[in-house]
Amino acid sequence: MAAATVVGLPTAASAAPKDVTVQLLAMNDFHGRVSETTGSDSQLLTAPGLDGAYGSADDVKTVVGGSANVATTVKDLQASFDDTTKGPHTSLFVGAGDLISASPFESSVFKDEPTIEVLNAMGLDASSVGNHEFDRGTEELRRISAATDGTFTDDVTECEGVTVGVDGCFGTDGHEFEGADFPYLAANVISNETGEPMLPPYQVFTTPANQKVAMIGVVTKTTPSIVSPTGIADVRFIDEAEAVNTWVPRLQAMGIQAIGVLIHEGGTAGNAAPPTPAYDGCAGLTGPIVDINQRIDPAVDLIVSAHSHNAYNCKIADGSGEERLVTQAGYYGRLVSDIRLSLDRTTGDVNRAATYSATNVPVTRTAPDPTVQAIVDYWNGRAAEAGNAVVGSITADITRAYTTPAPTPAVPNPAPVENRGGESSLGNLVAQAQLEALQSDQYGNPVIAFMNPGGLRTDLTYASSQGGEAPGEVTFRELFNVQPFSNTVNAVTLTGAAIKDVLEQQFPSAARSSQLILGTSAGFSYQYNAAAPAGQRVVAGSITLNGVAIDPAASYRVVANSFLIGGGDSFTAFTTGTDPITGPVDADTAVAYFEAHSPVSPPAADHAKPV
């Protein structure tokens, strides 16, 4: 293990002589980043520059990430723990959800089977589900979760319901899909049929001294509003703390006192002050995890969080006022949380007065694990067969909406961040491509298309970072990475009044706290006043199609992806549509558009006009 990765790690030096020491290595929001990441995704702020302060131009950044490097980091941390810990001890590798989906081409095009194979090779012991584990629906989650086959509602095996090599079980030559070796945990995802969790609510581990450690897994209760409703119709999502608190006394009744939570929900914390690394801070933690921590039973000894893509290691007061560890390791496998606990051998509980700490460790690229790298190389080779085909070209960058935060003394030159509350050129392009793909009698000749901003996961850049193609050329891989969820493009008939309802649902309400501006096809426009009362933000009479006002009583054939048509992102007005027809996969419509229109120029982002 490189010396740089052991600096500042927790030690077992403070453990009581009779304690049992446990190491929990945790990762979250991996999102199928099996290959080494590029650009800003690979850059981790690791130290201040000469001025000794974070946020300056001379900040030190380290290149991190890639599953083969995660595997090496995990192995090295486990070896270091084993070498430096006296007495009984054990190490576990756990996840906190969103390990799959919203993934790059080489994983997503194969339904994230490559990521599952990589996680198996890493030796992952358990993970909570994340909201993205439900992107392809509960049946697909059951299919990939082999470790839970035959338990709870998991009655689907790894190649059941798919045509091998066509829409599942893609691997060959020793990479045949066998499903996840680790259990996905889902204590707050309740089967409508059984009234019990759809997957195991917890996993129990045994230390060499026969101490028991339980990890309860939960996912953000907002999942129904951010995944396709049709894919989760057989389950319901209950409050995270309520679910945890249901299982704590049951575990205690089994004699288990050391209890942790893997939760796919999180918060945001400020950077630490030097010399503590920026990714290890806990300044002003805010977000849902703060309230959830307050409501989770004080008997829970630690919380491994996720979802907010923020890195922090905190000790914050639980509901009884006692400090409890709350951690998160950022995203994309850039960090691994190294958590150390001491278990009292008499009570079996975590001794918070002894070893009780966590450190986020950078996943450096010093020595990629050869076994995992071989898996990645196989899938990259498979992906290259189709992914590197050039399908068209662009004249300039076509991007999502961005905004630049106000400068602060700590960050005088902040980088732009994605703004899903703004209209984007890329969103309008995708909507236009989807509309043109369905403009035929077969689909009822639709006239308007909509695209959700959260479905756009990367930009199309003129100077491509993919390699291989000339500047401006666009590959199938790049188009797929923009929309990696494999949604279908569907058509429905909406009234003009329902179209206005769709537009009103872009703005904050009881259903959603954030603004989400939809991409729309050419010729469609409207005006809005975000400061007006809910339900009145779209200016009356301003909605037009090709210059003609939309008639509230008339019917219009519209296009959107299957996520939106099902009411995803709380756009429930789409569910009032009639005569639904399912069309092609979203990425295929983009390919067809580029083949027909290249070179493609960025469309204007002027359909949604604030007043």
Secondary structure, 3 states (H helix, E strand, C coil): CCHHHCCCCCCCCCCCCCCEEEEEEEECCCCCCCCCCCHHHHEEEEECCCCCCCCCCCCEEEEECCHHHHHHHHHHHHHHHHHHCCCCEEEEEEECCCCCCCCCHHHHCCCCHHHHHHHHHHCCCEEECCHHHHCCCHHHHHHHCHHHCCCCCCCCCCCCCCCECCCECCCCCCCCCCCCCCCEECCCEEECCCCCECCCCEEEEECCCCCEEEEEEEECCCHHHCCCHHHHCCEEECCHHHHHHHHHHHHHHCCCCEEEEEEECCCEEECCCCCCCHHHCCEEEECHHHHHHHHCCCCCCEEECCCCCCEEEEEEECCCCCEEEEEEECCCCCEEEEEEEEECCCCCCECCCCCEEEEEEECECCCCCHHHHHHHHHHHHHHHHHHCCEEEEECCCECCCEECCCCCCCCCCCCCEECCCCCCHHHHHHHHHHHHHCCCHHHCCCCEEEECHHHCCCCECCCCCCCCCCCCEEEHHHHHHHCCCCCEEEEEEEEHHHHHHHHHCCCCCCCCCCCCCCEECCCEEEEECCCCCCCCCECCCCCEECCEECCCCCEEEEEEEHHHHCCHHHCHHHHHCEEEEEEEEHHHHHHHHHHHHCCECCCCCCCEEEC
